[in-house]
């Protein structure tokens, strides 16, 4: 049976098909490109579960201003939101904004992240995030001047979880490996949270 996106493709323009597929099946991998004249370089609103890998380019587009951060906006309702921000070079700076009503939000943040994260409610942080990223992250700190580096803003009444996307391996963190590092070698303390150890019981 053809997927909903496949059936829609037969009766939609290229742009319309892309938007419809995102709203009906907001999963998979999306390459983020500079969109001249648009408020957002990537904008998605869906009340379905969202599970996306957001691939940032390793180059600057020809018309992209030097100081431009790739901007991404994700809006949901109550369904889970999972986002992996993937990049291979740190010069691909980004601004990610996530808004939802009661969605549980999980974000894999690139390991070379150096910037601000602001979120509502109490968040949890993976072992990899604490081991390798916490020193370069400003959590819920006031910004008294314009910031042009990496930035994430999350607003939801649900839970918020930050994990690491490893820029060296090009994949999400190895949770078990990072947890053992944290147990026996890492002295950093997670900010007012405890690590969820349940995954060690997974097959």
TORTORVO-367220 format. One record per atom (N, C-alpha, C): residue in one letter; y, x, z. Coordinates in steps of 0.05 Angstrom, whole numbers, plus 5000, padded with zeros to 4 digits. Atoms other than C-alpha are relative to their C-alpha. Last residue first. Layout:
aYXZ ...
END
This chain:
x501949845015 x489353715509 x501450174979 x500650095027 x494853495555 x498050184987 x502650155000 x494453655629 x499249904973 x502249814997 x499654205623 x497349865001 x501149925026 x504253675594 x497850205003 x502250175009 x504953365663 x498850104974 x502449845004 x509053945690 x497849844988 x502350185002 x515853605684 x497550164992 x501550005025 x520854125706 x497749805002 x502649874997 x525453935763 x498649994974 x502350145012 x532753795759 x497550155005 x500550254986 x539453975791 x497749844987 x497750144987 x541254505740 x499249735011 x499150235017 x534854905726 x502149855015 x500550264988 x534555545767 x501149784981 x497950205004 x534056215732 x499149735012 x498850074975 x529156705763 x502249794998 x497350105002 x524356765705 x501249925027 x498049805007 x518257195711 x502949925000 x500649734991 x512156865741 x502250214994 x501449984974 x513256115739 x499950285011 x498250104978 x518556115685 x498750025027 x497849814997 x514456545639 x501849925023 x501249774985 x508356105652 x502150215004 x500450084972 x512655505632 x498850225017 x497449984986 x515155845569 x499749925029 x499149724998 x508055975545 x502650025016 x501749874980 x505755255561 x500950295004 x499550104973 x511654945525 x498450145021 x502850024990 x511355365462 x500249935029 x501049814981 x518455205439 x497049965006 x499450074972 x519654785378 x498750215018 x501750224990 x518955155311 x500949935029 x499550235017 x522555655267 x498549765008 x502650105011 x519156235303 x500549774981 x501649775010 x525556625316 x497449914987 x499049915026 x530256025319 x498350244989 x500049715001 x526055715375 x500950094972 x501149955027 x527954985384 x500350294995 x499249775017 x528854915459 x498649994973 x502049805004 x528554265499 x501050214981 x499249785018 x533753805529 x497750204999 x501649764997 x531653135558 x500850214980 x499249805020 x536152535570 x498450265006 x500349724992 x533751905605 x500850194977 x502749914997 x536551215590 x499950295009 x500850084973 x543550945602 x497150085005 x502150204999 x545851335540 x499449935030 x499350224983 x551551785518 x497849794999 x502150214998 x549952475491 x500949785019 x499050214982 x555152985467 x497949784999 x501850245000 x552853645437 x501149815020 x499450214980 x557454225418 x498149764997 x502150204998 x556854885381 x500749805022 x502849915001 x563355255370 x498149775002 x500950005027 x570455035352 x497150094997 x502449845002 x573054835420 x498949984972 x501750085022 x580154575428 x497750204997 x499049935026 x582954735496 x498049934979 x497150014998 x582054495567 x501450094974 x499049835020 x574754325560 x503049974999 x497550085013 x571854045624 x500950204979 x497649874991 x564754245638 x502449894985 x498150194989 x558953765631 x502550135011 x500950284996 x554054335620 x502249835013 x498150114981 x556654985590 x499449705003 x499450285002 x550755325556 x501949925022 x498050035022 x549956065542 x500949714997 x497649824996 x546456245608 x502149974979 x498250114980 x541855635602 x502550175004 x497550115011 x538755855537 x502149945021 x498749855021 x532756305547 x502749904991 x500649715003 x528956125609 x501950144982 x499149874976 x532155445624 x499750314997 x497150044998 x531355175554 x501150165023 x498849825020 x524355465549 x503049995000 x500249724991 x522355135614 x501350194981 x502649885003 x524854455591 x500150295010 x499949775018 x531054135618 x497350134999 x502049804993 x532053455650 x499950214978 x501649905022 x538353025648 x497850195011 x501449764992 x541652585699 x498150094978 x502450024984 x546652075674 x498850275007 x499950194979 x551452175617 x497450005016 x501950235001 x551552795575 x500649825024 x499150204982 x556053375555 x498249764998 x501750245001 x553454015524 x501149815021 x499750214979 x558254575508 x498049784995 x497850205000 x557255225470 x499749805023 x497949884983 x552655795450 x502449815001 x497750174994 x546155555418 x501950145020 x497649845001 x541756135396 x502549835005 x500049804978 x535455775420 x502550185000 x500749735010 x536855175375 x500450215022 x497649855005 x536954525416 x499350284990 x500749715001 x531054055415 x502450154990 x498749835020 x533953385436 x498950285003 x501049724998 x530252825472 x501250164978 x499249815021 x533752155484 x498950285006 x500649734989 x530951565522 x500450204978 x502049825012 x534650975493 x499550245017 x501849924979 x538350485539 x497850194989 x499750174977 x544650335499 x498250105023 x502050214999 x545250905451 x500449835024 x499250234983 x550251435429 x497849794998 x502150204998 x548652135403 x500949785019 x499250224982 x554052625380 x497849784998 x501950225000 x552153295349 x500949805021 x499250194979 x557453815331 x498149764997 x500450295003 x554954415293 x501249855023 x499250144976 x555855155279 x499949704995 x500050295006 x551955445221 x500649845025 x497450075011 x554156155237 x500149714991 x498250114981 x548156215284 x502749914989 x497849824995 x543256305227 x502049875018 x501049725001 x536256005220 x502250205004 x498349825016 x537755285240 x498950285002 x501349765010 x533954685265 x501950174984 x497949875015 x536754125309 x499050284992 x500349715000 x530653725330 x502350114982 x498549855020 x532253005348 x499450305004 x500949724998 x528052485385 x501350154977 x498749835019 x530951795400 x499150295004 x499849714995 x526851275435 x501450144977 x502449855009 x528450535422 x500450305005 x501849954977 x533750175464 x497650174993 x499950224981 x539550165415 x498550075025 x502450164997 x541250755370 x500449775020 x499650244983 x546951155342 x497549845001 x502450164998 x546551865314 x500549775020 x499850234981 x552752235291 x497449844998 x502250205003 x552452925259 x500449795022 x499950214980 x558153415246 x497949794994 x501550225011 x557454085211 x499749785022 x502750034987 x562854505242 x498649774986 x501250264998 x568554705195 x497350015014 x500150084972 x572455345210 x498649735004 x501349804984 x571055665142 x499649915029 x498149824986 x572755035104 x498550195019 x500050044972 x566954775061 x502050195014 x497550134993 x568554754987 x500349965031 x497749885014 x563255254966 x502749885009 x499550135026 x558255035019 x502650114987 x497750185000 x556955535074 x500549894973 x497749915016 x549955825077 x502349805004 x499549724994 x543855795122 x502450124985 x500249815021 x543955035120 x500550295010 x497449895006 x542554615182 x499750214978 x500049725009 x535954235183 x502850084991 x497449975014 x536153605226 x500350294992 x499349725000 x528953435245 x502550034983 x499049855023 x528552695259 x500250305006 x501449744996 x524752215303 x500750174976 x498949785017 x528651565312 x498550255007 x500449734989 x525250935340 x500850214980 x502849925000 x528350325307 x499750275014 x501250104975 x535250065326 x497050045001 x502550145002 x538550495273 x499149905027 x500150214980 x545350815260 x497549834995 x502350184999 x545551475223 x500349805023 x499550244983 x551351905201 x497749814998 x502450174999 x550852605172 x500549785021 x501749895021 x556753025149 x497349865000 x502549864990 x561152565189 x498650124976 x499749964972 x568352325178 x497750165012 x501450194983 x567752415103 x500450075030 x498650264998 x572752755057 x498749795018 x497149985002 x568053315037 x501249725002 x499150245015 x560853205060 x503150005000 x497250054996 x557853875082 x500849774981 x498149875019 x550353835078 x502849925007 x497250074995 x544953695130 x501850164981 x498349765004 x537753715105 x503049915003 x497550055015 x533853145136 x501550254998 x498149785001 x526653195159 x502449934983 x500449785019 x522052635181 x502250215002 x501749784991 x523651975215 x499950214978 x498349774992 x528851415210 x498350235012 x501949794991 x524250945171 x501650255008 x502650134997 x527950285159 x497950205011 x499850224981 x535050545171 x497349875005 x499349904973 x533851225139 x500049785020 x502349864989 x530250915080 x500550105028 x502050204992 x535950425068 x497650135013 x499150134976 x541150985068 x498049795010 x500049814978 x537251405019 x500949875026 x502849954992 x535750824973 x499950185025 x500850234985 x543150624972 x497150035010 x498750004974 x545051324952 x499149775017 x500849774985 x539951364896 x501250005028 x498949755010 x541050654873 x499250235017 x497649904987 x536250124895 x501150244985 x497850195004 x530949674865 x502650095012 x500250115026 x524950134855 x502449824993 x499049815019 x526850554915 x500149884972 x497150035002 x526049954961 x501150184978 x499450255013 x518649924948 x503049974996 x500949985028 x517850664963 x500749744985 x498149835014 x522050605027 x499350024970 x497650165003 x517850015051 x502150164985 x498350024976 x511650425039 x502449844994 x497549845001 x506950274982 x501649965025 x497650175000 x500050005000 x502550185000 
END
